[in-house]
Structures are given as C-alpha cells and as structure tokens.
Amino acid sequence: MKVVLINGSPRSDGNTARALAEMCRVFEKNGVETRMFKVGAKDIRGCVGCGNCASLGKCVYDDVVNEISAELRDADGLVVGTPVYYASPNGTILSLLDRLFFSAHYSMAMKVGAAVAVARRAGTTASFDVLNKYFTISGMPVASSTYWNDAFGGSPGEAELDVEGMQTMVNLAENITFLMKSIALGKKEYGIPKNDKRFMNFIRPEEGAKAVKAVQAVKSVKDQAVRKIFRKGAKGDTAPESEADNKAETEEQS
Ligand SMILES: Cc1cc2nc3c(=O)[nH]c(=O)nc-3n(C[C@H](O)[C@H](O)[C@H](O)COP(=O)(O)O)c2cc1C
C-alpha cells in the first residue's frame, strides 16, 4: 500500500506539515508506505489548456507535476494538504492539481482521496470543498474522519495545540488505510467497476439552431397578432380573440 501526500504550503515545517506528519505516523504504524511532496515554495505554473498532454500522457511543462503523476500511478491513495489563503486552497496547490488531474492519462478510479485544510481562523471548509472536487470527478472514493479534515493554527507549530484537529488527522489516516485495504480486497474479488464516459458541452449547435427556429416561430405569431390588434383597434375593437392573439398576449406579459 502506498499513499502520496502533497503539501501546498511554502512553510516546510508549518501547520500543514504538522497535520500531514500526524497522518504519516499512523500510515507508518499501519505499514503503509508514504511519499511526501512539499511543493509550496516551488514555481508551479497553471494549466494553459494546450491539450498536448492528450498525446504526451504527461504535462508539457516537465516539472514536479509530472514527478508526482508518475509516483501516483501505482499509489493507492492521495492526500492533499493546503494552507488556507483568502478562504481557498493556496494558488500553488490549485495550479498543481489542475495540471496533475488534467494531464494524468491513467485512471485515478478507486485511489482513495483525502483533503486537509489548515487555517489560522476561517476558510477551511470552503477549501476542503474545492479540493474534494478533484477526487469526485475522477472516480476516487473520498475518505472522511470524525470532523471535516481541518486543523487550526497561525504561526508554525500552533496546529499541534489543536488537539481535536490532530485527532481528526489520526482518524483520517486510519480510515484511509482501512479503505485502501478494503478496495484492494474488493478489486481482487470483483474488479474495478466499468464506467462508460460521455462527454458533452452545454452548447450544442443543432439544439441551438432548433431553439432559434422556435423563437422565430413565436415572434412570427406575435407579429401577426399585433398586426391583427392594430387592425381591430382601427375598427374600435382591441380585445384579443383567437388562440394566436392569446399566445401573443401571454408572451408579451412574460
Ligand atoms: C496569503 C495568505 C492568506 C491567508 N488567508 C487566510 C484565511 O483566509 N483564513 C485563515 O484563517 N488564515 C489565513 N492565512 C493564514 C494561514 O492559513 C495560516 O497561517 C496557516 O497556518 C498556514 O499554514 P502553513 O503553516 O502550513 O503554511 C493566510 C496566510 C497567507 C500567507
């Protein structure tokens, strides 16, 4: 069993590091191999959406993202720890994850995912939500704990005083271990579920053309009705009578 841990903080011994270290102690006790990447002080650019990874199988920018991707390929779990910056995961970790998840052309399905957010005071749950979205679009079961996976601390080391936060990390690592082992057994017994993929944009040219025709048809009915009303008005009778008249009137009111 192997877990890859990514720490987005530039403080190599900061509070995110303390939270992840607590988890590593449990993994080691459980015989789970760990591979830690501290990326916060690295110059990690964002995804440029070039799509070259589709043919290369890795990102065109050959940096730590590709290194992590190679390590993650045969791992059973992924833990992403972030310091909270302006109530979100920090920019470095987001740049890294966009490129990692977009460029990895192997399946992440059934690798256990867990997000950890560390803040001085606020923004942990919003950050937690953002990070979990990488896992849940990738068929990765998300491990949980006895609280949302956060710890509090401002100055480096303060998070160790958050006893509930540290216990949350211990329980999270225990649950990740259990899930990884259970999934390994399940794979042997049942295999990985086959998920077909369909890809569709919300804007579809043929549907768009149909919609334009429908709008034009309504407009034509409306124009006819308005002309009719004017004609009747000229004769002193402006009340709509026909179905087309009523339709046009409803349309005008909406
Ligand atoms: C640019 C920046 C923005 C921050 N924004 C927040 C915030 O929105 N909420 C919060 O509680 N703490 C915020 N903090 C404080 C850090 O989350 C806190 O110090 C945390 O312990 C950092 O983790 P680290 O020691 O692993 O780097 C911010 C820190 C920085 C540098």
The ligand as an ORCA input file, in Angstrom:
! r2SCAN-3c Opt
* xyz 0 1
  C      -1.668     34.969      1.699
  C      -2.254     34.375      2.952
  C      -3.623     34.318      3.103
  C      -4.189     33.754      4.242
  N      -5.554     33.665      4.327
  C      -6.115     33.096      5.419
  C      -7.529     32.948      5.510
  O      -8.290     33.258      4.597
  N      -8.025     32.377      6.635
  C      -7.230     31.978      7.673
  O      -7.737     31.514      8.673
  N      -5.881     32.074      7.594
  C      -5.307     32.615      6.501
  N      -3.936     32.686      6.393
  C      -3.114     32.096      7.469
  C      -2.677     30.653      7.166
  O      -3.729     29.865      6.699
  C      -2.125     30.009      8.426
  O      -1.012     30.739      8.873
  C      -1.763     28.564      8.231
  O      -1.273     28.043      9.449
  C      -0.697     28.408      7.169
  O      -0.326     27.051      7.081
  P       1.203     26.632      6.904
  O       1.898     26.927      8.233
  O       1.188     25.206      6.593
  O       1.743     27.461      5.793
  C      -3.346     33.255      5.282
  C      -1.953     33.301      5.113
  C      -1.406     33.867      3.972
  C       0.093     33.901      3.803
*
